[in-house]
Amino acid sequence: MYTPFRHTSLLLALLSVLGAQAETLRLTRHHSDSSPLVRRLLNDAPPIRSDHTGSSSALHSDYRRSDSSIGMNVDSSGGIAYTLDVLVGEGKVPVPVLVDTGSADLWVSANPCDNCTKASMVDSLVHTSDRCNLESKKYGSGSVYGCLVKTDVLIGQYQLSQYPLLAARDVEGFDGTFMSGILGLAMSKNAIDNQPTPIELMQSGGMISSPEVGFYLTREGDGSEIIFGNPHSNAHADQNKKVTLSKQDQDGLYRVNLDAFISHGQPITSQSTNMQNIEVIIDTGTTNILVSELMMDPIYSALGGSPKDSNGLRSVPCKGPDNPDSALALQFGGVVFDIKWEDLIIQETPAKDFILIGSAFLHNVYHTINAATGEVTIYGLNG
């Protein structure tokens, strides 16, 4: 059962305010041969709560002062993932976690967790009891099972004392060579028991002036940044090209309205399905742009490609059509944002109600999310 978030003295006591001085952390780029998570499709299955006897029941699931820029790792693994080291526990163990606006919980590998070890995940040294109440989080091609454990968490300069993170006792489908957990940045509606998210606690503790996060996601090399609280003045954001999008629906995800897919200045249309004024989800945990099957042929045609062949495969010319960087753009709120040809990764999603906009698009913009209102602001890039 969800419990509504309340600003209480108890929550404030959980927080240690370290100030809000600007900070930039540069992290190492990681490579991996396989990364099922970054290719994941959105999974709307409700989380499962189990006790130590194995019984379970379904829970309802609805699917910034001077501020901090924290460098993130880039992983090229058939997709691209962005990770951030958070310091966990009294020993401040650095744990690389995937930065994901498509989920709302913070989980890390814990002890015991045989599959965490087999996946080469970092041991956070957080321990769980055999009799703890198990929680389950499911992703499109991965899942984690564990218990809520209160421990200290340091995210950049922001310290959360005795934060109830999900300590993993079992994991499936994750590549531990570059990630040992997930930092979910969606709204608390999508969190276990609606518990306050790290972003909410940062704001309620006075660490950041607004519950906003900004993202500058590079397509290669180091230099990616995550900015907590009032991220709109970031140097990468083109203030002359911006749009703020209201949240659609009542779930906890960053679901906004897409005007249209644009190719060489014209909307892409289809006689089989609507491709204009549709809801999409902005998701840093997804590499691709994931669309319905009926949208695939018109998009591939606009890219100079062909429909499915006898093997069920579509293809496009390697160098693209004339002026390839104008072959596909997304229009939000009347503003058109081009996608470079080198970034285009378009795949089908079996989740018919969800169109996901991942880093294939987000490399080309600077964007912010608001964890209180669900608003998304998209900027063009400077330079």
N, C-alpha and C positions, 0 to 999 in steps of 0.2 A: 504494500500500500504506500502510495506517495505521501510524503509529509511536506507541506509548503515551506519554502525558505523564509525564515524570519531573521531580521537583524536583532540579535539579542546580545546581552553582555557576555553570555557563554561563548558565542561565536567569536566575539571580539577578543576574548581572552585566549583563544587559540592562536592568535596571530602575533608575530613579533615584527613591528614596523621598523624597517631598516632605512627608511628614507626612499626617495624616488629619483636618485641621480641617474643621469643617462649612462648606459653601459652597453658596450658592444663586445660580444664574445665570438671569436672565430674558431670554428671547429673543422675537423678533418673530413675530407671527402671519402666516402666508402663505396666500394664496388661489391656486387654480389651476382652470382650466376642465376639465381632464382629468387623471386620475391613475390609469393602469392598474394601478400597483403596489398601491395601497390597496384595489383591488377584486379582488386576485389570489386564485386558489384554490391550495391547496397542491399543489406538483408534486413527485412522489417520484422523478423521473428522476435517475439517477446523474450526478454531475459528470463532465465529460470533460476529460482532459488531452491536449493536443496539443503537438508540438514545432513549430519554425519551418517545417518542410517540409510541415506540414499533416496528417501522420499522427496518429492518435488511438487511444486505448484507453479502455474504460470502467473506472472505479474503483468499488470497492464503496461504497455509501452507506447508512448506517443513518439511515434517516430516524429584620464590617465595623467598632475605635477610634471616635472621633467621626466621623460619616460625612457624605457630601456629597450635598446636594440640588441638582440641576442643572435649571434651567428649560428647558422644551422648547417649540418652536413648534407651533402647531396649524394644520393646513391643511384648509380646507373645500373639497373638490374633487370633489363627488359622493360623497365619502367623507372620512374624517378621517385625517390622518397626523401623526405626531409626529417632529420632527427635533431634532437636537442638533448644535451646531457643535463639531467636533473640530479641533485645530490640528495641521497635518501638515507634516513636513519641517523643515529648518533655519530656513526663513523663517516657520515657524508660520502657514501659510496656513489661515484658517478655512474649513472645508468642512462644509456642512450634510449630515448623514447621517440616514437614517431609522432609528429605534430599533425593532428587530425581534427579538422572541423566537422567531420561527419560522425563523430561520437562525442560523449560527454564525460567519460570516466578516465581517471588516471590509474593505470595498472602497471606493475613492474614484476619481473621475475623474482621469485622468492625461494624460500627453503622450508620444506623439501619440495622439489619440482624436477623430477627425472627428465621430463621432456624439455624443460628449459635448458638443462645441462646438455642434453643430446643436440639441441639446436644451437649450442655455443653461445647462449645468452649469458650476460653478466649476472653474477649472484649478488643481489642487493643486500644480502645478509638479513633481510626481514624474515622472521620465522612465523609460521602458522601452526596452530594446534590441530591434531587429528579430529577434535570435536568441535571445530569452529563451523559456523553456518556458511555453507558454500553458496557463492553467487556465480552466475554464468553470463558472459558477454559473448555474443555471436556476431561475427563479421562475415562478409560475403564468402571468403575462402579461409577463414580462421576463427578460432574460438579460444576463450580463456576461462578457466575455472579457478576460483580462489576464494579468499575470505577478506573481509574488510578489516584492516589492521591500522591502528592509529600510530603514526610515526612522523618524525620531522621531515619536511620536504623543502628543499631550496631550489627555486627556479630563478636563475640569474641572481639578482640581489634580493629577491622576494622570498621571505621565509614564512612557511606555514607550519606552525607547531602542532604536533599531534593531529596531522591530517589523516582522515580515514581512506587511505588508498586501497585498491584491490590488489592483494598480494597473491600472485599466481601460484597455484599448486599443480596445475596442468595446463598445457597450451597445445594448440594444434594449428598447423598451417602458416606459421610465421618463420621468417628467416632471421635467426639469431646472430648472424655474422655482422649485422649492422644495427639491429634494434633489439631491445630487451624489455619493451613495454610500449604503451601508447599514452600520450597526453591528449585527451579529448577536450576540444574547445567549443563544442556545441553548447546549447542552453541546458540548464538543469532539468528541464522537462524530460530530457533524454538520459539523465543519470540514474544510477541505482537509487531507488527510493527518493528520487528528486533531491538528493543531497546537494548542498551548495558546491559549485564547481570552484576550482582554484581561482578563476578570474573573479567570481563573485566575492570570494573571501579577500582577495587582494584589494578590491574596491571598498568593501565594508571595513577593512582594517586601515584604510587611509593610505595604502601603498601606491595606488594609482587613482587618477582623478575620474576615470570613466571605465566601464567594463568593456573596453574595446581592444582589439588586437589587429595589428597590421602585418602584412606579409609582402616581402620582396623575395621572389623565388627564382633563382638563376637556373638556366637550363644546363649549365656545366660549371665546373670549378667551384671554388669557395666564394663566399660573399653573400649568400642568402641570409635574410634577416627576419626575425619576428620581433615586433614592437608592441609592448604592453602599455595600454592607457594612452589616450589622446594621440593616436598615431598619424593624424592627418597632415602634419607638417613635415613628414619625412621627405628627405632630399630626392628620393626616387619618384615621388608622386608629382605628376604634371597637374598643377592646380587649374590649368586652363582646359583640361579635358577630364571631366569627372561626372559621375552620376551616383546618386544615393537611391537605393532600391528598398522599398518596404518589404517586410516579411509577408509571405503568403502562407495560409493555413495556420494551424494551431500547434504543430509539432515542435520539437526542439532543434530542428535543423535549419540551415540557412537557405531557405527555399524562397526564390524570387522569380519575378516575371521576365522572361526573355522575349523581346519583340520579334526577333527573326534571326534565322541563319542568312548571312549575306555572302554573295559571291560576285566579285567585280562590280560592286555597287548595287546589285539587285537582289531582292529576297529570293531564297530558294523555296519553291513551292512543290506541292505534290497533290495529285488527284486522289490519293489513297489515304492520306492522313493530314491533319492540321499541323503546320510547322510554324505558325505565328501566334504570338501572345500565349505562350505555354510556360508552365512552371518548371524550373530547373533547380538543382541543389548544387551550391558551391561547396566543393569538398577538397581540401588540401591532401587528404589521404588517398585520393584516386589519381592515377596517372593520366588516364584517357579522358576523352569526351565520350560518354556512353549514351547512346540514343536508341530508340526503338527500331526494330527491324524495318518497318515501313519507311523510316526516314533515311535508311542507308543508301538505297539506290539513287534518290535525288541528290544526296550529298556527294556520293562518289561520281555521279555524272557531272556535277559542277566542278569537281576536281580533275576532270578529264579522264576519269576512269571508266570501268566497265561493270556491268551487273554480274551477279554470280555466274561462275562457269559450272561445268558438270561436276566439279569437285566441291562446289559450294563456296568457292573463294572469289573475292573481288580483288581488283588490282587497279593501280594508278601508275602513270609514267613516273619514273624515278625523279626526273627533273621537274615534273609538274607541267601545267599548262603555261601559256604566256603570262608573264607577271605573276608568278606562283604565290607570292606573299599576299596577293589580293584575292586568291582563290576562295578563301573562307574567312569570314569574320562573324562575330556575334554582336548583335545590336541590343543594348539595354537602355531603356529610358530615352530612346531617340539618339543615343550616342553609339557609334560604330567602333569596335575594337578589332583590329586585324590580328590574325594568327599567322606567324611565320610558317612557311612550308615545312621547315625542318621539325616543327613541333607537332605536326598533325598526326594524331593517333586516334582514329575513330573506330569504335567497336560497338557491337550490338549488346544490349542489356536485356536479359529475360525479365527484369523487374519493370513491367510495362508502365507502371505509374511514376517511375522515377527516371529523369534524365539528369545525369551527373556531369558537372563541369569540373574537370580536374586540372592537373598542372600543365597539360597540353595547351590549355588556354591561359592559365594563371602565370606562366612564364612571360606573357606578353603585356601584363598589366601589374600595377600595384593595387592591392585591395585590402580593405578592412572589414572586420565583422564586429557587431555589437551584441554581446552575450545577454544583454537585458532586453533589447527590443527586437533582435533578429535582423536588424538592418544590415545591408551590405553596401559599401561604397567602393566603386571601381574607378581607378585613375589610369590614364595613359602613363607611359614611362617617360621620364626626362632623359635626354641624351639618346 
